[in-house]
Amino acid sequence: MFFDGYGYHGTSFEQTYRCYPASFIEKPQLESGDKIIMPPSALDRLASLHIDYPMLFELRNAAAERVSHCGVLEFIAEEGMIYMPYWMMENMLLQEGDFVRVKNVTLPKGTYVKLQPHTKDFLDISNPKAILETTLRNFSCLTTGDSIMVAYNNRKYYIDIIETKPSNAISIIETDCEVDFAPPLDYKEPEKPFQHVPPNRASDQVEEAPAETEPKFNPFTGAGRRLDGKPLKNPPAPASSSGSKDKQPDVANGKALPPTGSSSQTTARQSQGKLVFGSNVNRTPKDAQKEAPKDTKKQEESEKKDEPKFQPFTGKKYSLRG
């Protein structure tokens, strides 16, 4: 199959080989890239074809329906066999000695690639982008869905290729490619800190809440004083906040109307002989003149009532005889 004309046909290179890991040929450097080792017969056939360089190949596992892409490092393998990185065999679900189809392809140069590390330990490296750039120099192409291996400081970090542009498989040789990172697979968003308030403290806050309320302003709550210094017989009751709101003057057509019962209160105060300021503020001059004679008449009547009435024939008898 492989030696009778090397099994080649047509104008393109396409051949089936048995695959083995790089450890079988004692070339551990294969694990740090995506290149394989092919037999010399493959080089003879490729040289006779007009193919594009660098040489890129499509690897296909028909049994598992897995496809990947790679480059070639050397042509020193035994006929009918190829050696490839072990991480690449894991991606394609290949075991030692399984068959894999190899076909030469031409891939466009990549412009964008999005990567996702398996663990967040990769981000703990001092400069992960520099390590990744150094590692990708050993790669010739990238395929969407593959997982590449990055070796650094005696550790192996696996990174998934989530997206590539302009196609699902791109060449990264001598090209400027934009690299983007997705959150690692084991990354969890930090939870918001929850402040636990003890029940005693919560009750204290509820009790302190009424004390913090500011007292409402109550107008006209002062006490009245006499000009002669004597104490008031009937001190006015303190006005409450609700009463001050309810006893606001009515407004009609932009003018304040006098409160009801003000005239009776002022007359009562005048009848008691008290001097009250502002009692005639809301009165007109005519009303004051009309009420003035009424007050004088009431005072005269009260004075006449206080005087003793004249009683005739109430004197004592005197005799002329002595």
C-alpha positions as CSV (number, residue, x, y, z in Angstrom):
1,M,0.0,0.0,0.0
2,F,2.8,2.4,0.9
3,F,5.6,1.1,-1.1
4,D,3.9,0.3,-4.5
5,G,4.4,3.8,-5.9
6,Y,4.2,5.1,-2.4
7,G,0.4,5.0,-2.6
8,Y,0.2,8.5,-4.1
9,H,-2.3,9.6,-6.6
10,G,-3.5,12.8,-8.4
11,T,-1.9,16.2,-8.2
12,S,-2.1,16.7,-4.4
13,F,-0.5,14.9,-1.5
14,E,-2.9,12.7,0.5
15,Q,-1.8,9.7,2.4
16,T,-2.7,7.5,5.4
17,Y,-0.1,6.7,8.0
18,R,0.2,5.1,11.4
19,C,0.8,7.7,14.1
20,Y,3.2,7.4,17.1
21,P,4.1,9.9,19.8
22,A,7.4,11.8,19.7
23,S,8.8,9.9,22.6
24,F,9.3,6.8,20.3
25,I,11.9,8.7,18.3
26,E,13.6,10.5,21.2
27,K,12.8,14.0,20.0
28,P,11.1,15.7,23.0
29,Q,11.3,19.1,21.3
30,L,8.3,18.0,19.2
31,E,6.1,18.5,22.3
32,S,6.6,22.3,22.3
33,G,5.2,22.8,18.8
34,D,2.8,21.5,16.2
35,K,5.2,19.9,13.7
36,I,5.4,16.2,12.8
37,I,8.1,13.9,11.4
38,M,7.2,12.2,8.0
39,P,9.0,9.5,5.9
40,P,11.4,10.4,3.1
41,S,9.0,9.2,0.5
42,A,6.6,12.0,1.4
43,L,9.4,14.5,0.7
44,D,9.9,13.1,-2.8
45,R,6.3,13.3,-3.7
46,L,5.9,16.9,-2.2
47,A,8.9,18.0,-4.2
48,S,7.3,16.9,-7.5
49,L,4.2,18.9,-6.7
50,H,3.7,22.6,-7.0
51,I,2.7,23.3,-3.4
52,D,2.9,26.4,-1.3
53,Y,5.6,26.9,1.3
54,P,5.8,26.5,4.2
55,M,4.3,23.0,4.0
56,L,1.0,22.7,6.0
57,F,-1.1,19.6,6.4
58,E,-4.5,18.6,7.5
59,L,-4.7,15.6,9.9
60,R,-8.0,13.7,9.9
61,N,-9.2,11.0,12.2
62,A,-12.1,9.5,10.4
63,A,-13.1,7.2,13.2
64,A,-13.6,10.0,15.7
65,E,-14.3,12.7,13.1
66,R,-11.6,14.9,14.4
67,V,-9.6,17.4,12.2
68,S,-6.5,19.4,13.0
69,H,-3.6,21.0,11.2
70,C,0.2,20.9,11.5
71,G,3.5,21.6,9.9
72,V,6.5,19.3,9.2
73,L,9.9,19.3,10.9
74,E,11.8,16.5,9.3
75,F,11.5,13.6,6.8
76,I,13.3,10.8,8.7
77,A,10.5,8.5,9.9
78,E,10.1,4.9,8.8
79,E,7.9,4.4,5.8
80,G,4.2,4.2,6.6
81,M,4.7,6.0,9.9
82,I,4.6,9.5,11.3
83,Y,5.6,10.9,14.7
84,M,3.6,13.7,16.2
85,P,3.3,15.5,19.6
86,Y,1.4,13.6,22.2
87,W,-0.9,16.6,23.0
88,M,-2.0,16.6,19.3
89,M,-2.8,12.9,19.5
90,E,-5.0,13.6,22.6
91,N,-6.8,16.3,20.6
92,M,-7.6,13.9,17.8
93,L,-8.4,11.0,20.1
94,L,-5.6,8.9,18.6
95,Q,-3.8,5.9,20.2
96,E,-0.4,4.5,19.3
97,G,-0.5,2.9,15.9
98,D,-3.9,4.3,14.9
99,F,-4.4,5.5,11.3
100,V,-4.5,9.2,10.4
101,R,-5.1,10.8,7.0
102,V,-2.5,13.5,6.0
103,K,-3.3,16.0,3.3
104,N,-1.4,19.1,2.2
105,V,-3.4,22.3,2.4
106,T,-3.0,26.1,2.1
107,L,-4.2,28.2,5.0
108,P,-4.8,32.0,5.1
109,K,-2.7,34.1,7.4
110,G,-4.4,34.7,10.7
111,T,-5.5,38.1,11.9
112,Y,-7.2,37.2,15.2
113,V,-7.2,34.4,17.7
114,K,-9.0,34.0,21.1
115,L,-7.5,31.8,23.7
116,Q,-8.9,30.3,27.0
117,P,-6.6,28.8,29.6
118,H,-7.8,25.7,31.4
119,T,-6.7,27.0,34.8
120,K,-6.2,30.4,36.2
121,D,-2.6,29.4,37.2
122,F,-1.5,30.5,33.7
123,L,-2.6,34.1,34.5
124,D,-0.4,34.0,37.6
125,I,2.7,34.0,35.5
126,S,4.6,37.3,35.6
127,N,4.1,37.9,31.8
128,P,1.8,35.3,30.2
129,K,1.7,37.1,26.9
130,A,5.5,37.0,26.5
131,I,5.5,33.3,27.4
132,L,2.7,32.6,24.9
133,E,4.5,34.6,22.1
134,T,7.7,32.6,22.7
135,T,5.7,29.3,22.6
136,L,3.8,30.1,19.4
137,R,7.0,30.6,17.5
138,N,7.2,26.8,17.4
139,F,3.7,26.6,15.9
140,S,2.9,27.0,12.2
141,C,-0.9,27.0,12.3
142,L,-3.9,27.1,14.7
143,T,-7.2,25.3,14.5
144,T,-10.5,26.3,16.2
145,G,-11.4,23.7,18.8
146,D,-7.8,22.5,19.5
147,S,-6.0,22.6,22.8
148,I,-2.4,23.5,22.7
149,M,0.2,22.9,25.4
150,V,2.5,25.6,26.8
151,A,5.5,24.4,28.8
152,Y,6.9,26.9,31.3
153,N,8.9,26.5,34.5
154,N,8.6,22.7,34.6
155,R,4.8,22.9,34.3
156,K,2.4,22.3,31.5
157,Y,-0.4,24.7,30.8
158,Y,-3.2,23.7,28.3
159,I,-5.0,26.5,26.4
160,D,-8.1,26.1,24.2
161,I,-8.4,27.9,20.9
162,I,-11.9,29.3,20.9
163,E,-11.9,31.4,17.8
164,T,-9.7,32.2,14.8
165,K,-10.0,34.6,12.0
166,P,-10.4,34.8,9.0
167,S,-11.2,31.0,9.0
168,N,-11.4,28.0,11.3
169,A,-7.7,27.2,10.6
170,I,-5.1,29.9,10.1
171,S,-1.4,30.1,9.5
172,I,0.6,32.1,12.1
173,I,4.0,32.2,10.2
174,E,5.3,35.7,9.6
175,T,2.0,37.5,10.4
176,D,0.7,40.0,12.8
177,C,-2.1,38.3,14.7
178,E,-4.2,39.9,17.5
179,V,-4.5,37.7,20.6
180,D,-7.4,37.9,23.0
181,F,-7.9,36.0,26.3
182,A,-11.1,34.6,27.7
183,P,-11.6,33.9,31.4
184,P,-10.1,30.5,32.5
185,L,-12.3,27.5,32.7
186,D,-12.0,27.3,36.5
187,Y,-12.5,31.1,37.0
188,K,-15.2,32.2,39.4
189,E,-16.4,35.7,39.8
190,P,-15.6,37.0,43.3
191,E,-18.7,37.2,45.5
192,K,-19.8,40.5,47.0
193,P,-18.9,40.7,50.7
194,F,-22.0,40.4,52.9
195,Q,-22.0,42.6,56.0
196,H,-23.7,40.6,58.8
197,V,-25.4,42.9,61.3
198,P,-26.0,41.2,64.7
199,P,-29.6,41.4,66.0
200,N,-28.7,43.5,69.1
201,R,-27.1,46.1,66.9
202,A,-30.1,46.1,64.5
203,S,-32.5,46.8,67.4
204,D,-30.2,49.6,68.7
205,Q,-30.3,51.2,65.3
206,V,-34.2,51.0,65.2
207,E,-34.3,52.7,68.7
208,E,-31.9,55.4,67.7
209,A,-33.8,56.3,64.6
210,P,-36.6,58.3,66.4
211,A,-34.1,60.2,68.5
212,E,-32.3,61.4,65.4
213,T,-35.5,63.1,64.0
214,E,-35.3,66.9,64.3
215,P,-38.0,68.7,66.2
216,K,-40.6,70.5,64.1
217,F,-40.7,74.3,64.3
218,N,-43.7,75.6,66.2
219,P,-44.4,79.3,65.7
220,F,-45.8,81.7,68.4
221,T,-45.1,79.5,71.4
222,G,-43.7,82.3,73.6
223,A,-45.3,83.5,76.8
224,G,-47.0,87.0,77.1
225,R,-45.7,89.6,79.6
226,R,-47.4,92.7,81.1
227,L,-45.8,96.2,80.9
228,D,-46.3,96.8,84.6
229,G,-44.5,93.6,85.5
230,K,-47.5,91.9,87.2
231,P,-48.1,88.2,86.4
232,L,-50.8,87.2,84.0
233,K,-54.0,85.9,85.5
234,N,-54.8,83.5,82.6
235,P,-51.5,82.5,80.9
236,P,-52.0,81.5,77.3
237,A,-51.8,77.7,76.5
238,P,-48.9,76.6,74.5
239,A,-49.7,76.2,70.8
240,S,-49.2,72.7,69.4
241,S,-47.6,71.9,66.1
242,S,-50.9,70.6,64.7
243,G,-52.8,73.6,65.9
244,S,-50.3,76.0,64.3
245,K,-50.9,74.3,61.0
246,D,-54.7,74.2,61.4
247,K,-54.9,77.9,62.5
248,Q,-53.3,79.4,59.5
249,P,-55.0,82.5,58.2
250,D,-57.4,82.0,55.3
251,V,-56.4,83.6,52.0
252,A,-58.9,84.9,49.5
253,N,-58.0,86.8,46.4
254,G,-54.4,87.2,47.7
255,K,-55.5,89.0,51.0
256,A,-55.4,87.5,54.4
257,L,-58.7,87.3,56.2
258,P,-58.8,87.9,60.0
259,P,-59.5,84.8,62.1
260,T,-63.0,84.2,63.5
261,G,-63.5,85.3,67.1
262,S,-60.7,87.9,67.1
263,S,-63.1,90.8,67.8
264,S,-64.7,89.0,70.8
265,Q,-61.3,88.2,72.3
266,T,-60.1,91.8,71.9
267,T,-63.3,93.2,73.5
268,A,-62.9,90.7,76.4
269,R,-59.4,91.8,76.9
270,Q,-60.4,95.5,76.9
271,S,-63.2,95.0,79.4
272,Q,-60.7,93.4,81.8
273,G,-58.7,96.6,81.7
274,K,-55.6,95.1,80.0
275,L,-53.4,96.8,77.6
276,V,-52.9,94.7,74.5
277,F,-50.8,95.7,71.5
278,G,-51.9,94.9,68.0
279,S,-55.6,94.5,68.9
280,N,-56.6,97.2,66.4
281,V,-54.3,96.0,63.6
282,N,-57.1,94.3,61.6
283,R,-59.7,97.0,62.3
284,T,-60.6,100.0,60.2
285,P,-60.7,103.5,61.8
286,K,-64.4,103.7,61.5
287,D,-64.9,100.4,63.4
288,A,-62.7,101.6,66.1
289,Q,-64.7,104.9,66.5
290,K,-68.0,102.9,66.7
291,E,-66.8,100.5,69.3
292,A,-65.1,103.3,71.4
293,P,-68.4,104.8,72.8
294,K,-69.8,101.3,73.4
295,D,-66.9,100.6,75.7
296,T,-67.2,103.9,77.6
297,K,-70.9,103.2,78.2
298,K,-70.2,99.8,79.5
299,Q,-67.6,101.2,81.9
300,E,-70.0,103.9,83.2
301,E,-72.7,101.3,83.8
302,S,-70.3,99.1,85.7
303,E,-69.3,102.2,87.9
304,K,-73.0,103.1,88.6
305,K,-73.7,99.6,89.7
306,D,-70.8,99.7,92.2
307,E,-72.1,103.1,93.8
308,P,-74.8,102.7,96.6
309,K,-78.3,103.6,95.7
310,F,-80.0,106.6,97.3
311,Q,-82.6,105.5,99.9
312,P,-84.9,108.3,101.2
313,F,-85.8,108.6,104.9
314,T,-83.0,106.5,106.2
315,G,-81.5,109.2,108.5
316,K,-81.6,109.2,112.3
317,K,-84.1,111.1,114.5
318,Y,-83.1,114.0,116.7
319,S,-85.3,115.7,119.3
320,L,-85.3,119.4,119.9
321,R,-85.9,119.0,123.6
322,G,-82.6,117.3,123.9
